[in-house]
Amino acid sequence: MSIVLESSEALDNLLYPNIIQRMLNYIWSEIHPSPVDLETLAERLKVLAEPKRLLILEMIIQGMQCNCELGEALKMAPNLISHHLSKLRKVGLVNAERDPSDSRWVYYSVNQAALDELNTTFGAFFDPERIQPRRLTCGPQTLVCAPDSTISKK
């Protein structure tokens, strides 16, 4: 049986499913449990790391927008706007609603619940109360010298 893959992303998903989550689970299970869903946070941060997507999200936060309004304001082609919007929709930050009278028109709005969750997650992840004192487990500072021992100098 042969599998036809449409993109390298599909190949990555097939070969390395949830690799970020597995790595994060391994690391954090050994240290401390995280108060946040690290996989969701990582996915959203990855999407928001693209400056054009941040601009699009900023415009959508300011009010519902359609593809043509976003393209005109950002001087971007409609297909690029659609691409960025699909990434924002995939991680749940943006909602899409078709015009009831003409379904060719799609209006985008911010997903308030997802934005609140992202804000809460960021706050919980970067909470100063989570900072623990450094634990020395390796290096020269872990060597304990007895007070009576002497170090010879040549």
Backbone as CSV, one residue per row, in Angstrom:
resi,resn,N_x,N_y,N_z,CA_x,CA_y,CA_z,C_x,C_y,C_z
1,MET,0.846,-1.171,0.000,0.000,0.000,0.000,0.886,1.226,0.000
2,SER,0.604,2.194,-0.844,1.403,3.405,-0.901,0.610,4.573,-0.333
3,ILE,1.338,5.498,0.277,0.733,6.687,0.865,1.186,7.887,0.057
4,VAL,0.243,8.706,-0.351,0.560,9.915,-1.101,0.516,11.080,-0.124
5,LEU,1.631,11.794,-0.023,1.707,12.932,0.873,1.654,14.215,0.065
6,GLU,0.878,15.167,0.555,0.698,16.407,-0.189,1.761,17.445,0.121
7,SER,2.413,17.353,1.263,3.391,18.374,1.608,4.410,17.798,2.572
8,SER,5.484,18.576,2.761,6.490,18.148,3.731,5.926,18.210,5.134
9,GLU,4.942,19.105,5.385,4.301,19.178,6.700,3.566,17.878,6.988
10,ALA,2.898,17.332,5.980,2.208,16.058,6.147,3.204,14.945,6.439
11,LEU,4.354,14.981,5.780,5.392,13.996,6.029,5.916,14.129,7.446
12,ASP,6.158,15.353,7.891,6.624,15.568,9.263,5.612,15.058,10.274
13,ASN,4.326,15.314,10.021,3.288,14.850,10.940,3.206,13.337,10.977
14,LEU,3.487,12.691,9.841,3.463,11.246,9.789,4.666,10.648,10.512
15,LEU,5.848,11.213,10.258,7.068,10.667,10.838,7.276,11.073,12.297
16,TYR,6.868,12.276,12.647,7.129,12.796,13.981,5.840,13.326,14.623
17,PRO,4.863,12.465,14.872,3.617,12.962,15.444,3.831,13.442,16.869
18,ASN,3.394,14.655,17.128,3.457,15.242,18.464,4.842,15.176,19.089
19,ILE,5.876,15.369,18.289,7.233,15.275,18.806,7.506,16.362,19.847
20,ILE,6.938,17.549,19.639,7.129,18.623,20.614,6.524,18.210,21.943
21,GLN,5.301,17.675,21.897,4.637,17.270,23.139,5.413,16.158,23.830
22,ARG,5.915,15.186,23.073,6.677,14.104,23.695,7.943,14.629,24.344
23,MET,8.633,15.557,23.663,9.855,16.127,24.245,9.527,16.919,25.503
24,LEU,8.500,17.749,25.438,8.126,18.550,26.595,7.668,17.673,27.754
25,ASN,6.886,16.637,27.458,6.443,15.725,28.515,7.628,15.051,29.183
26,TYR,8.610,14.618,28.394,9.783,13.944,28.953,10.565,14.892,29.857
27,ILE,10.823,16.089,29.340,11.614,17.047,30.107,10.899,17.438,31.386
28,TRP,9.626,17.810,31.266,8.905,18.320,32.426,8.534,17.238,33.416
29,SER,8.331,16.003,32.973,7.995,14.949,33.929,9.185,14.657,34.834
30,GLU,10.388,14.907,34.314,11.582,14.708,35.112,11.817,15.854,36.088
31,ILE,11.348,17.051,35.769,11.627,18.223,36.588,10.411,18.551,37.454
32,HIS,9.486,19.299,36.901,8.274,19.711,37.607,7.127,19.740,36.614
33,PRO,5.932,19.436,37.066,4.805,19.581,36.144,4.556,21.054,35.851
34,SER,4.209,21.354,34.631,3.946,22.733,34.235,2.491,23.079,34.521
35,PRO,2.226,24.314,34.928,0.841,24.708,35.179,0.065,24.998,33.903
36,VAL,0.709,24.870,32.744,0.060,25.205,31.474,0.225,24.062,30.479
37,ASP,-0.601,24.083,29.454,-0.500,23.131,28.350,0.602,23.634,27.416
38,LEU,1.772,23.047,27.533,2.939,23.529,26.789,2.807,23.329,25.286
39,GLU,2.137,22.275,24.871,1.991,22.031,23.437,1.156,23.131,22.787
40,THR,0.033,23.471,23.398,-0.816,24.526,22.852,-0.088,25.861,22.858
41,LEU,0.605,26.149,23.949,1.366,27.400,24.033,2.424,27.453,22.937
42,ALA,3.151,26.355,22.732,4.196,26.317,21.698,3.600,26.496,20.304
43,GLU,2.462,25.844,20.027,1.824,25.976,18.710,1.397,27.414,18.449
44,ARG,0.787,28.033,19.441,0.318,29.402,19.258,1.475,30.375,19.121
45,LEU,2.519,30.182,19.904,3.687,31.060,19.795,4.358,30.909,18.437
46,LYS,4.397,29.695,17.937,4.990,29.455,16.613,4.213,30.211,15.540
47,VAL,2.889,30.168,15.612,2.059,30.877,14.641,2.228,32.385,14.797
48,LEU,2.273,32.863,16.028,2.380,34.301,16.268,3.785,34.847,16.045
49,ALA,4.759,33.973,15.837,6.132,34.422,15.604,6.296,35.085,14.237
50,GLU,5.331,34.911,13.352,5.380,35.523,12.025,4.838,36.952,12.133
51,PRO,5.650,37.963,11.829,5.217,39.356,11.997,3.938,39.733,11.243
52,LYS,3.743,39.204,10.037,2.527,39.523,9.276,1.288,38.991,9.992
53,ARG,1.418,37.818,10.627,0.276,37.261,11.360,-0.051,38.117,12.573
54,LEU,0.982,38.644,13.210,0.724,39.542,14.339,-0.018,40.793,13.879
55,LEU,0.369,41.332,12.730,-0.332,42.494,12.184,-1.789,42.157,11.856
56,ILE,-1.997,40.997,11.253,-3.360,40.576,10.925,-4.176,40.412,12.197
57,LEU,-3.605,39.756,13.198,-4.315,39.573,14.469,-4.609,40.922,15.118
58,GLU,-3.665,41.845,15.053,-3.871,43.192,15.608,-5.065,43.865,14.940
59,MET,-5.155,43.743,13.621,-6.275,44.361,12.911,-7.601,43.687,13.267
60,ILE,-7.565,42.380,13.414,-8.792,41.657,13.758,-9.220,41.993,15.186
61,ILE,-8.267,42.174,16.085,-8.593,42.562,17.460,-9.292,43.919,17.466
62,GLN,-8.911,44.788,16.548,-9.525,46.112,16.468,-10.947,46.065,15.907
63,GLY,-11.368,44.945,15.369,-12.732,44.794,14.861,-12.785,43.768,13.748
64,MET,-13.954,43.227,13.523,-14.134,42.204,12.494,-13.636,42.719,11.144
65,GLN,-12.958,41.869,10.400,-12.369,42.248,9.121,-12.689,41.187,8.074
66,CYS,-12.682,41.586,6.820,-12.765,40.610,5.728,-11.396,40.560,5.043
67,ASN,-11.218,39.556,4.206,-9.943,39.338,3.527,-9.515,40.566,2.733
68,CYS,-10.442,41.195,2.045,-10.084,42.339,1.192,-9.638,43.538,2.032
69,GLU,-10.279,43.763,3.183,-9.872,44.870,4.056,-8.468,44.639,4.600
70,LEU,-8.198,43.406,5.007,-6.872,43.081,5.533,-5.808,43.240,4.450
71,GLY,-6.084,42.724,3.245,-5.133,42.809,2.141,-4.833,44.241,1.749
72,GLU,-5.867,45.064,1.705,-5.687,46.468,1.330,-4.858,47.211,2.375
73,ALA,-5.173,46.991,3.647,-4.466,47.693,4.716,-3.001,47.252,4.829
74,LEU,-2.736,45.977,4.584,-1.383,45.442,4.751,-0.607,45.353,3.435
75,LYS,-1.258,45.725,2.329,-0.618,45.661,1.002,-0.119,44.246,0.709
76,MET,-1.010,43.285,0.954,-0.682,41.879,0.718,-1.699,41.268,-0.240
77,ALA,-1.257,40.276,-1.006,-2.134,39.561,-1.921,-3.176,38.761,-1.142
78,PRO,-4.366,38.596,-1.703,-5.420,37.856,-1.007,-5.031,36.426,-0.628
79,ASN,-4.248,35.765,-1.496,-3.857,34.398,-1.166,-2.928,34.350,0.051
80,LEU,-2.073,35.366,0.226,-1.209,35.408,1.410,-2.021,35.687,2.668
81,ILE,-2.981,36.587,2.567,-3.863,36.867,3.697,-4.590,35.580,4.097
82,SER,-5.130,34.874,3.109,-5.843,33.619,3.378,-4.937,32.594,4.037
83,HIS,-3.702,32.503,3.572,-2.741,31.567,4.165,-2.514,31.885,5.639
84,HIS,-2.240,33.145,5.951,-1.990,33.535,7.337,-3.236,33.349,8.200
85,LEU,-4.396,33.667,7.649,-5.638,33.483,8.399,-5.908,32.011,8.690
86,SER,-5.555,31.145,7.749,-5.769,29.707,7.994,-4.887,29.216,9.133
87,LYS,-3.675,29.742,9.234,-2.783,29.366,10.348,-3.346,29.870,11.675
88,LEU,-3.850,31.096,11.679,-4.442,31.659,12.898,-5.712,30.905,13.297
89,ARG,-6.487,30.492,12.304,-7.701,29.714,12.590,-7.347,28.323,13.109
90,LYS,-6.304,27.727,12.567,-5.923,26.364,12.956,-5.588,26.272,14.446
91,VAL,-4.955,27.315,14.986,-4.623,27.297,16.422,-5.738,27.916,17.267
92,GLY,-6.824,28.295,16.611,-8.002,28.741,17.330,-8.026,30.188,17.759
93,LEU,-7.140,31.022,17.243,-7.110,32.423,17.651,-8.107,33.290,16.895
94,VAL,-8.545,32.816,15.727,-9.426,33.606,14.869,-10.628,32.759,14.465
95,ASN,-11.803,33.390,14.455,-13.034,32.759,13.980,-13.359,33.299,12.596
96,ALA,-14.038,32.484,11.806,-14.490,32.912,10.472,-15.993,32.733,10.396
97,GLU,-16.649,33.706,9.760,-18.098,33.652,9.602,-18.446,34.088,8.191
98,ARG,-19.203,33.259,7.489,-19.619,33.582,6.123,-20.831,34.517,6.158
99,ASP,-20.864,35.403,5.187,-22.000,36.310,5.057,-23.238,35.481,4.719
100,PRO,-24.336,35.675,5.439,-25.530,34.856,5.176,-26.168,35.106,3.809
101,SER,-26.002,36.300,3.262,-26.620,36.585,1.968,-25.724,36.265,0.778
102,ASP,-24.396,36.270,0.999,-23.455,35.959,-0.070,-22.269,35.219,0.549
103,SER,-22.261,33.917,0.416,-21.268,33.079,1.114,-19.851,33.242,0.581
104,ARG,-19.663,34.027,-0.468,-18.299,34.281,-0.941,-17.548,35.183,0.022
105,TRP,-18.268,35.965,0.815,-17.654,36.886,1.759,-17.472,36.199,3.103
106,VAL,-16.238,36.272,3.622,-15.926,35.683,4.924,-15.403,36.788,5.824
107,TYR,-15.958,36.858,7.023,-15.554,37.867,7.995,-14.821,37.184,9.140
108,TYR,-13.737,37.789,9.560,-12.886,37.203,10.596,-12.975,38.029,11.869
109,SER,-13.015,37.330,12.995,-13.047,37.985,14.295,-12.143,37.205,15.244
110,VAL,-11.742,37.874,16.306,-10.873,37.232,17.282,-11.697,36.253,18.114
111,ASN,-11.100,35.126,18.446,-11.719,34.158,19.340,-11.388,34.610,20.761
112,GLN,-12.331,35.289,21.395,-12.094,35.890,22.710,-11.668,34.849,23.745
113,ALA,-12.290,33.678,23.728,-11.943,32.630,24.696,-10.492,32.179,24.518
114,ALA,-10.054,32.010,23.270,-8.672,31.588,23.002,-7.684,32.673,23.402
115,LEU,-8.043,33.929,23.157,-7.169,35.030,23.537,-7.052,35.132,25.062
116,ASP,-8.167,34.954,25.758,-8.140,34.947,27.226,-7.283,33.791,27.744
117,GLU,-7.433,32.615,27.114,-6.641,31.448,27.517,-5.145,31.690,27.291
118,LEU,-4.809,32.290,26.140,-3.408,32.590,25.848,-2.853,33.583,26.863
119,ASN,-3.625,34.583,27.187,-3.212,35.575,28.177,-2.999,34.922,29.550
120,THR,-3.918,34.066,29.960,-3.808,33.360,31.241,-2.611,32.410,31.231
121,THR,-2.439,31.702,30.121,-1.331,30.755,30.000,0.009,31.468,30.094
122,PHE,0.112,32.591,29.392,1.344,33.376,29.448,1.615,33.827,30.877
123,GLY,0.573,34.327,31.524,0.725,34.783,32.904,1.154,33.663,33.834
124,ALA,0.561,32.491,33.658,0.909,31.352,34.515,2.322,30.853,34.222
125,PHE,2.689,30.806,32.942,4.021,30.299,32.587,5.125,31.224,33.083
126,PHE,4.911,32.535,32.972,5.930,33.502,33.359,5.697,34.078,34.756
127,ASP,4.946,33.391,35.570,4.676,33.828,36.934,5.964,33.809,37.749
128,PRO,6.370,34.940,38.345,7.599,34.985,39.134,7.583,34.038,40.340
129,GLU,6.398,33.672,40.802,6.291,32.744,41.939,6.802,31.343,41.583
130,ARG,6.850,31.022,40.292,7.336,29.703,39.867,8.856,29.584,39.937
131,ILE,9.548,30.692,40.014,11.014,30.667,39.989,11.530,30.033,41.269
132,GLN,12.325,29.002,41.102,12.899,28.266,42.227,14.386,28.571,42.330
133,PRO,14.951,28.458,43.527,16.398,28.658,43.634,17.142,27.571,42.854
134,ARG,18.296,27.940,42.376,19.098,27.005,41.590,19.541,25.856,42.482
135,ARG,19.411,24.639,41.958,19.869,23.448,42.672,21.195,23.018,42.075
136,LEU,22.216,22.999,42.895,23.532,22.581,42.410,23.603,21.066,42.396
137,THR,23.735,20.506,41.208,23.840,19.056,41.080,25.102,18.646,40.338
138,CYS,25.829,19.610,39.811,27.064,19.283,39.110,27.993,20.490,39.167
139,GLY,29.216,20.284,38.795,30.182,21.376,38.762,30.995,21.464,40.043
140,PRO,31.958,22.354,40.076,32.872,22.441,41.213,32.194,22.901,42.506
141,GLN,31.081,23.619,42.406,30.419,24.089,43.615,29.710,22.970,44.364
142,THR,29.577,21.805,43.750,28.915,20.687,44.425,29.891,19.904,45.281
143,LEU,31.190,20.137,45.084,32.192,19.448,45.894,32.223,20.084,47.277
144,VAL,32.071,19.255,48.281,32.076,19.760,49.646,33.417,19.402,50.261
145,CYS,34.121,20.406,50.724,35.413,20.186,51.365,35.223,20.218,52.879
146,ALA,35.848,19.308,53.548,35.786,19.293,55.018,36.603,20.477,55.527
147,PRO,36.165,21.111,56.644,36.873,22.273,57.140,38.321,21.987,57.536
148,ASP,38.638,20.766,57.894,39.987,20.437,58.329,40.910,20.091,57.174
149,SER,40.388,19.903,56.009,41.239,19.520,54.892,42.052,20.721,54.425
150,THR,43.227,20.424,53.994,44.116,21.470,53.499,44.416,21.213,52.050
151,ILE,44.595,22.275,51.350,44.941,22.180,49.946,46.385,22.546,49.821
152,SER,47.163,21.640,49.254,48.588,21.905,49.133,48.867,22.771,47.927
153,LYS,49.771,23.719,48.109,50.165,24.579,47.010,51.617,24.296,46.699
154,LYS,51.977,24.280,45.458,53.348,24.031,45.076,53.980,25.301,44.616
